[in-house]
Amino acid sequence: MRCKLAVRRDSWPARPPTPVANALSATAQPKNAPAAVDLTVQLGRLTLANPVLVASGTFGYAREMESLVELSRLGGILPKTITKELRKGNAPWRTVETAAGMLNSIGLDNDGIDLFVQHHLPYLAQQRTAIIVSIAGRTHNEFVAMAAQLSDEEAVDAIELNISCPNVSGGVDFGTDPLLCERLVAACREACRHPILAKLTPNVTSIAEMATAAAEGGADALSLINTCQGMAIDWRKRRPLLGNVIGGLSGPAIKPIALRAVYQAAQATNKPIVGIGGIATLDDVMEFLVAGASAVQLGTVNFYNPTASTDILDALPAAIAELGAKTVAEIVGTLVTRDS
């Protein structure tokens, strides 16, 4: 039996909401939105103007997308995951298109936390939306040190712990062992004043157990799921297509897995959940909200339909109103099952 850690969870004062979330600026709201529908969502200590975010690893550092997407309309931006030191990533091929999605094995290619803070964060600070920084460490202490380094950065609204990347050595260690997960979340919460999101992997026996561990560690919210492990082969050459052999499957193919995981995590804990996995349309978003997610992250769709996020935001208020609701929270977790 796993012992619950005794952790001090209120050592940092709650960070005030971002100006965007607090003011609910017109640019963050859908065009032609029904006035009666409030899209504001609460993820623990983090307030978002709306529930539509873009996932790390699919949106660069946001500069790359500014000519295509009205960034201020997003509920939040998650830049690509950063690590303590610069990483060059895995050998090519790094991405392979599949019948219903994409395999990737990027290997957390990034500029490292120091350059991120010096070069990328000032740009992100200018965007009128929440900035949630995704971090990944090789060790417990690396995660904690990075969280502490970002604690005093005013441009950071929250931190997402990427404990679920399948494409690097040790990338899922903290996401597959409940005790390690709980201890890591608790230590990062202690070291950092920003809200903490724990990003979970589907490559476990029980997603409910991992969600409970992250919740008991003090996570403000849970993000799930990361990619599912998979591979692609050129049978004529008898060679794998990915340079790293195995990669992470994302896109429409994993949506049913993600929906199941969100539902099970919502049943296991009362922590807010950010749903990820195959989300590309308004219907997808509504399904995740009803299953138990309070917000969503759009990922693979950004590669082939970069305006999907704002298209969804335009239609979201009417869909919520169709269910007789005036807020996002009213429809979260309202799935009716035969066992209800």
N, C-alpha and C positions, 0 to 999 in steps of 0.2 A: 504494500500500500504506500502511496506517495504522500509524504507529509507536506502539509500546506506551509509555505514559508511565511514567517512573520516579517512583513515588510512595512516600512513607513511610506504611505502612498500620498500623503498630503504635505510633504516637506516643501514643495514649491507652490506658490500661490497660483491660482488659475490665471492663465494668460487671457487678457481681454480679447474679444472677437476682433477680427480684421476689420478695417474701415469699410471694406466692401460688404462683408456679411452684416456688419452692424447697421450700415446705412441702407442696405439693399438697393444699391444704385440701379438706375434704369438700365445701364449697359449690361448688368448681370442678369437681367430678367428677359424672358422670351419676348419676341416681338408679337404684338397682338395678344398678349396674355390676358385671360379673364381676370379681372381685377380682384375677384373674390378668392383666388387660389394663391396661397402663400407657399413658395417653394423652399423656404428656409429649412435647413436640416441641422440637427445637433449631433455631433459625434463626440460624446463625452464633453470635454472642455473646448472642443473645436466647433465653431459655428460656421456653416457654409451658406452662401446665398442661394445655392440650388444643389441638387444631388448629382449633377453630371460632371465627372472629373475625367481626366485623361491619364492613362497608366504609364508608369515609368518604363523606359526602354522603347516606347513607341512614339514619343513626342520630342525626342532630342532634349535640348536645353530650352526649348520653346522658341528660340530665335528662328529655328528652321521652319517653324509653322506659322509665323506671324503674318505672312502674306496670304495665307489660306484660311486662317481661323481668327475670328474676333476673340482674342484671348480673354478680354475682360468679361465676356459672357459666361465663361466656364465657372463651374462651382469650385474648381481647384485644378492646379497643375502639379503633376509629379514628374520632375525631371528624371533623366536616366539615373539609375543607381550609382552612387559614388562609393569609393573605397578609400582606405587610408592613403595608399600610394597609387600612382598612375598604373593602370593596367592596359596592356595591349590587346588582350582578349585571345580567343582561340584561333587556331589555324582555319583557313577557308576549306570548303564552303562553310559559311556561317548560317545561311538560311536556305531552306528548301520549301517550295510550295507543295502542298498536299491537296488531295481531292476536296477537302472541306476545311482548310486552314493552312497553317504554316508551322514548319519546324525551325527553331532557331537554336544556335549554340554560339552566341556572341561572346560569352565568357566575361561579362561585366567590363568590357572595354570602356574606360572612362579616364578623365584627367586627374583624378585624385582629389581629396577633400580640400587641400590648400588652394589649388588653382580654381576649384569650384567656388570657394568663398571669395577669392580675389577677382575672378573674371566673370563667372556666370551669375552669381547671386546678386550683384548690383543690377544687372539687367532684369532678373526675375523680380526684384524688389519694386520695380517700376510698374509691374503688371497689377491691375486692380482685381486681383483674385487671390485665393488662398494658395500658398506655396508649401507643399508637403514634400520634404526632402527624403528620398529613399537612400538608406545606407546599408552596406554589407561589410562584415568583418570576417577575417579568418578565425579569430578567437573571441572569446567572451570579452577579454580586456580591450580588444580593438573596437568592438561595437560600443562599449561603454565610453571609451576615450573619444570616439567620433561624436557620440551623443552629447558629451560634455562640451566638446569644441563648438558645437552648433547651438548650445544652450543660450548664449548671449547674442546670437544673431537675430536682430529684430525683424529681418525680412523673412525668417522662417516661421511659419504658422504651426507646423506639426512635423513629426518625423515618422517615417514608415520603416520599420525594421524588416529588411529583406532577409528572412531566415528560411527562404524556400527556393533559392535559385538552383536548378538541377544541372547547370552547365559549368560549375566551377568546383574544384576540390573542396569538400567540407561545406558546400553551399546549403545543404539541407540538414546538417547535423542538429542545429538548434530548432529546426522545424519538425523533427521526427522523434525527438526525445522530450517527453513532457516536463521532466525535471529541469533539463537544460533550458528549455523554452521559458519556463516560469522564472527561473533564476535570472536569465538574461533580460527579460522584460522588466523585472523588478529593479535590476541594477541600472538599466537605462532610464527608467522612470525616476530613480533616485538622483541620477547624475544630470538630468536635463529638465528644464522647466516647461518645455513645450509638450503638448499632447503627444502621446505615443500610439501608433498604429502597428499591429503585428501582422505581417503578411504571411499567410499559411500555405503550405503545400498540400495538394490532393494526394500526393504519393505516400500516404500513411494508412495504417489499418483503421484508425478511428479519428475522423476529423473532429468529432465532438470532444474527444479527450484532449486534443491539442488546443482547441478553442477554449476549453475550460482552463488549461494550464496558462495560456496567455492572459486570460481574464483574471485569474488569481494572482498573476504577476503584476497586475495593475494597468494593463493596456486600456487606453481610452476607447479604442475601437479595434475591430479585427478586419483585415482585408483578405478576401479569399474568392477565388483561388489563384495561385501561380500556375505555371504551365504543367502539363502532364508529360511524363517522360515518353519519348518515342524515337523512332529512327526511320531512315529511308535508305534503300539499297538499289544500286545499279546491278541487276543480276547478270547482265552480259559481261561486265568487268569483274563481277563478284567483289565489289567494293562498296563501302558505305558512302553515301553522298555527303554527309557532314564530316568535316575534318575531325571533329571530336567524337565521331561515331554516333553518339546518343545526344539528343537535344530535347528541347521543350516544345510540346505541341500546343498551339494556341488557335484562336479563331472559332468559327461556328461549330466545329466538331466537338469542342469540349463544353459547350454551353449546358447540355443536360447534366454533366458531371458537376459543373459549377453550381447550378441550381440546387442539386441534391445537397452539396456541401453547405451552401448558405442556409438551406432549410434545417439541416441537422445542427449546424452551429447555433442557429437562432433558438432551437429547442433546448440546447445545452447550456446557454448562457444568456444573460440579459444585456450583454454589451452590444453597442451599435455595430452593425456589420456593413462593410463596403463590398459589394458584389463585383466580381471580375471573372470574365471568361466567355468569349463568344458574343459579347453584347454589341449589336450593330444597328438596332432599330428601336423605335418607340415601344413596340410590343415586347422586345427583349427587356428593356428597362422596367416596364410595368410588371413583368413576370418576376423579376428579381426583387422588386419592392414588395410585392404580395408574398413572396417566399420568405421574407424576413430581412432584406437589406434596406438600410436607411439611405444609402447612396450607392453609386456605381462608378466604375472606371472603364472607359473605352480604351481598348488596346489595339489589336490587330487591324480593326476597321480603319484606324487612322492612316494606314498605308495605302488602302485602296479607295477610301471615301473620307478624306480629311475633314469634310464639313458635316460629318454624321452627328457630331456632338451638338452643334448649333441647330441642325435640322430637328433633332430630338427635342431640344429645349423649346423650339417653336410650337411643337405639338403636345408637350407634356401637360400643361395646365388643363387643356380640354380633356385629356384622358383621365386626369385625376378628378375633374369635375363630373365626368361621366359616371364615376363610381359614387357620386354623391358626397365627395370629400372636399374640404377647403384647404387642407394642408397635406404635405407628404406623409407626415407621421400617422395620419388617420388610416392610411392604407398599408403601412408597413406590417408585415407578418399577419395579414388577414386571410391567408390561405385556409380554405375549409376542406378538410379531408374526411374520408369516410369514417375515420376513428374519432372525429371531433364530437 
